[in-house]
Amino acid sequence: MSKELTQAPVHVKLAVDLIMLLEEHNVATEDVLKALEIIKNDYEKKLIQ
């Protein structure tokens, strides 16, 4: 892990980890975007609660 990434905020580290995971599993871009939309909606609801 690079020094910059080590010092990055948690959300940046999470994004990098998720990108790597999705790329390693060759998930189609369209499927990733659809899944991220569902995830985003779910977590936005959690913020309201």
N, C-alpha and C positions, 0 to 999 in steps of 0.2 A: 504494500500500500504506500502511495506517495505521501510525502510530508504534508502537502496541501490537503489531500483527502483525509489524512489522519486528524488534521485540525479543522476540517469542515464541519458545519452544523449537522446535526443528526438527520435532518430532512434531506440533505444532499447525499450523505452516506447511504441512506435508505434508497434514494433514487438510483444511485449507482449500483447498489446490490440488486435491485429489481431489474434494471436494464440488463445486467450481466446474466441473471437467472433466465430472463425471457429469451435473450439471444442464445444462450447455451442450449435451450430447449427448442430453438427454431420456431417460436410461436409467431404466427402470421401477424403482420402489422395491424390489419383490420380487427383481428380478435383481441389484440392487446388494447387497442383504443376503445373497443366496446366494453371490455372488462374494466378498464380504468374509469370509464364513465359510471359504471355500476358502483365501483368502489368509492369514487368521489361523492356520489349521491348518498351512499350509506354513511360516510364519515361526516358529511355536512349535516345530516339528520342527527348524528350523535353530538355535534356541536350545539345544536339547538336544545337538546335534552339536558 
